[in-house]
Amino acid sequence: MVKVENKTDLFDRIAWNIVIPVILLALVGLYSIYFAAIDDPSHMGSPIKAVVMQGLWYIISLAIVVFVMQFDADQLLRIAPYIYGFGIILLIAVLFFYNRSVAGDTGAKSWFKLGPISFQPSEVMKPAFILMLARVVHEHNQKFAHTIKNDWLLIGKMAGWLLPIAILLKLQNDFGTMLVFIAIVGGVALVSGISWKIIAPMFAAVFVLAAVVIFMVTTPGGQAFLSHFFQAYQFKRIMSWLNPATDTSKGAYQLWQSMQAIGSGQLFGNGFGKLSVYVPVRGSDMVYSVIGESFGFVGSVAVILLYLYLIIQMVKITFDTRNAFYSYVSTGVIMMILFHVFENVGMSIDLLPLTGIPLPFISQGGSALIGNMIGIGMILSMKFHNRDYMFSQAGDF
């Protein structure tokens, strides 16, 4: 690898086109959490406390971003197996030391409880898996030409690294998080060079399988068969999604209230801090309902456009860097954030079934924020070390 002297000023090496939209989303998050706490103090505590706690998570996450962006591509490539291994250890540990209260309420054994702080290790596993997946694809493509046989070999490698995570998440009863990992694999597979003769049928098979599962949930026999793979509450979520108006006081209550809140905002919203519809878990899973009720369709679309701008800037930095390994990392991070946004917004307006997927940089909570910010740190490292890799032979497209 040929390195060139980097004379760029430190300020100019920071990708502000990534940092600024993240800051704006964080401000939207603090606003939403504050007024969600006013609306639901019994679950979230005082508004000031909720905002201060989230602010502390932002500060911790900022320190993590600064730390992560110091690693260049070679260093990230080397540490990927160790980070992945550490994440697997956490996923195993949570099966023994999970939060009994959360497990009793949701059935998911996916949260640690450390005093007043809860932590979900699968959120940290996401960027760790992205790094490992990028390493696997990068090393495979350096050693093998793209043939049908070699492409199937690469798919096998990707599935092999995903399998331990899938098993551990199944034991945790956390199907929603598993969907994020599947989306990451799908995104990286698209840019890995695998032939479309393989990719197209596989993606079609996934959509067909999803449609078959949804149909089976609507039949007693199908539910009996799927009960070996899914929990009862997951069936209720899908049924509530398919017809939320049939059970607005129980299973579909949260979804129905979210739809009512967003609908009440109409075009321009009810105004700053004016929330009149009660929505359970509004600071985290249903935080988009705060935006919709306060700022209406216009404000809701503005937030989505802000995410779109962030993703476009990530793509631009990837192309400017011209490093193959970074491109796989970037794709994984983009798919992680994109799927979170798509699922969270979709479930808030009944386009998708309810899951525990938070809205990136906005929802209340620290573990999801840290996971997403680690991803941002990896993206920022691309520009921060861009001059070092601009003339790299091994990593060029």
PEKAQUI-V167277 format. One record per pair of residues at least 6 apart in sequence whose ideal C-beta (glycine too) atoms are under 6 Angstrom apart, sorted by the first residue. I is the first residue (numbers start at 1). J is the second residue. D is the distance in Angstrom with one decimal. If there is no record, write none. Layout:
BEGIN
I_J_D / I_J_D
END
This chain:
BEGIN
1_392_5.2 / 2_391_5.3 / 3_388_5.2 / 4_387_5.8 / 6_387_4.3 / 13_384_5.0 / 15_317_5.8 / 15_380_5.3 / 15_383_4.3 / 17_313_4.3 / 18_313_5.5 / 18_379_6.0 / 21_306_5.5 / 21_309_5.6 / 21_310_4.3 / 22_361_5.7 / 25_361_4.0 / 25_362_5.7 / 26_58_5.7 / 26_361_5.5 / 28_362_5.5 / 29_361_6.0 / 29_362_3.8 / 30_51_5.5 / 32_287_4.9 / 32_290_4.1 / 33_50_5.3 / 33_51_5.9 / 33_54_5.4 / 33_283_5.0 / 33_364_4.9 / 34_47_4.8 / 34_51_5.0 / 35_273_4.9 / 35_275_5.7 / 35_290_6.0 / 36_282_4.1 / 36_283_4.1 / 36_290_5.4 / 37_44_4.1 / 37_47_4.0 / 37_50_4.1 / 38_47_5.1 / 39_275_4.8 / 40_282_5.7 / 44_50_5.0 / 44_283_5.2 / 54_364_5.8 / 57_366_4.0 / 57_369_5.3 / 61_369_5.3 / 61_370_5.4 / 61_373_3.9 / 64_373_5.7 / 65_373_5.2 / 65_376_5.7 / 65_377_4.1 / 68_374_5.7 / 68_377_2.9 / 69_377_4.8 / 69_380_4.3 / 69_381_4.3 / 69_384_5.1 / 71_381_5.8 / 72_385_4.2 / 72_388_6.0 / 73_323_5.6 / 73_325_5.2 / 73_326_5.7 / 77_135_5.6 / 77_325_5.9 / 80_131_4.1 / 80_132_4.8 / 80_135_4.3 / 83_128_4.4 / 83_131_5.8 / 84_128_5.0 / 84_132_4.0 / 87_125_3.9 / 87_128_4.0 / 88_164_5.9 / 90_121_3.6 / 91_121_5.7 / 91_168_4.2 / 94_112_5.8 / 94_121_5.3 / 95_171_5.8 / 98_109_4.0 / 99_111_4.2 / 99_113_3.9 / 102_111_4.7 / 103_109_5.0 / 107_173_5.1 / 107_231_5.3 / 107_233_5.8 / 108_173_4.9 / 108_174_5.1 / 109_172_4.7 / 110_120_5.6 / 110_122_5.9 / 110_172_4.3 / 110_174_4.5 / 111_118_5.1 / 111_120_5.3 / 112_119_4.6 / 119_367_4.9 / 120_367_4.2 / 122_177_4.8 / 123_367_4.2 / 123_368_4.9 / 123_371_3.6 / 124_371_5.5 / 126_336_5.5 / 126_371_5.1 / 127_371_5.9 / 127_374_4.2 / 127_375_5.0 / 130_332_3.4 / 132_161_5.7 / 133_188_5.4 / 134_325_5.7 / 134_328_3.6 / 134_329_4.5 / 136_157_5.2 / 137_192_4.7 / 137_328_5.1 / 138_324_5.9 / 138_325_4.4 / 140_154_4.9 / 144_150_4.3 / 146_193_5.1 / 151_194_4.5 / 151_195_5.3 / 151_198_5.5 / 158_185_5.7 / 162_185_5.8 / 165_181_5.8 / 169_177_5.8 / 169_178_4.6 / 173_231_5.7 / 176_355_3.2 / 176_356_5.2 / 176_357_5.5 / 180_339_5.4 / 183_335_5.1 / 183_339_4.0 / 184_332_4.9 / 184_335_5.0 / 184_336_5.7 / 187_331_5.0 / 187_335_3.3 / 188_328_5.5 / 188_331_5.3 / 188_332_5.4 / 191_331_5.0 / 216_222_2.7 / 216_226_5.7 / 217_235_5.7 / 217_238_4.8 / 223_235_5.8 / 236_251_4.4 / 237_353_4.9 / 237_354_4.6 / 238_353_5.0 / 240_251_4.8 / 240_252_3.7 / 240_255_5.6 / 241_353_4.0 / 244_252_4.2 / 244_255_5.0 / 244_256_5.3 / 244_350_5.8 / 248_256_4.3 / 254_280_4.8 / 255_354_5.9 / 257_279_4.5 / 258_279_5.2 / 258_286_5.0 / 258_289_4.4 / 258_348_5.0 / 259_350_5.8 / 260_277_5.0 / 261_277_3.9 / 261_279_5.3 / 261_289_4.2 / 261_293_4.4 / 262_289_5.4 / 262_292_3.3 / 264_277_5.8 / 264_293_5.7 / 265_292_4.8 / 265_293_4.5 / 265_296_4.0 / 266_296_5.4 / 267_296_5.1 / 267_297_5.2 / 268_296_4.5 / 268_298_5.6 / 269_294_5.0 / 269_295_4.0 / 269_296_3.5 / 269_299_5.6 / 270_293_5.9 / 275_293_5.5 / 279_286_5.0 / 279_289_4.9 / 283_364_3.9 / 284_358_5.7 / 284_363_4.7 / 284_364_4.6 / 284_365_5.5 / 286_348_6.0 / 287_359_5.3 / 287_362_5.5 / 287_363_4.8 / 288_345_5.5 / 288_348_4.2 / 288_359_5.9 / 289_348_5.8 / 291_299_5.7 / 291_300_5.6 / 291_303_5.7 / 292_300_4.8 / 307_341_5.1 / 311_334_5.6 / 314_330_5.9 / 314_334_5.4 / 314_379_5.4 / 317_382_5.1 / 317_383_5.5 / 318_327_5.2 / 318_330_4.1 / 321_382_4.5 / 321_386_5.5 / 322_396_5.4 / 322_397_5.8 / 323_389_4.8 / 323_395_4.0 / 324_395_5.3 / 325_395_5.9 / 326_382_5.1 / 329_378_5.5 / 333_375_3.9 / 333_379_5.8 / 336_375_6.0 / 337_360_5.1 / 340_357_5.6 / 340_360_4.9 / 343_352_5.8 / 343_357_4.4 / 344_357_5.2 / 344_359_4.3 / 346_352_3.5 / 347_354_5.0 / 358_368_4.4 / 360_372_4.8 / 389_395_5.8
END
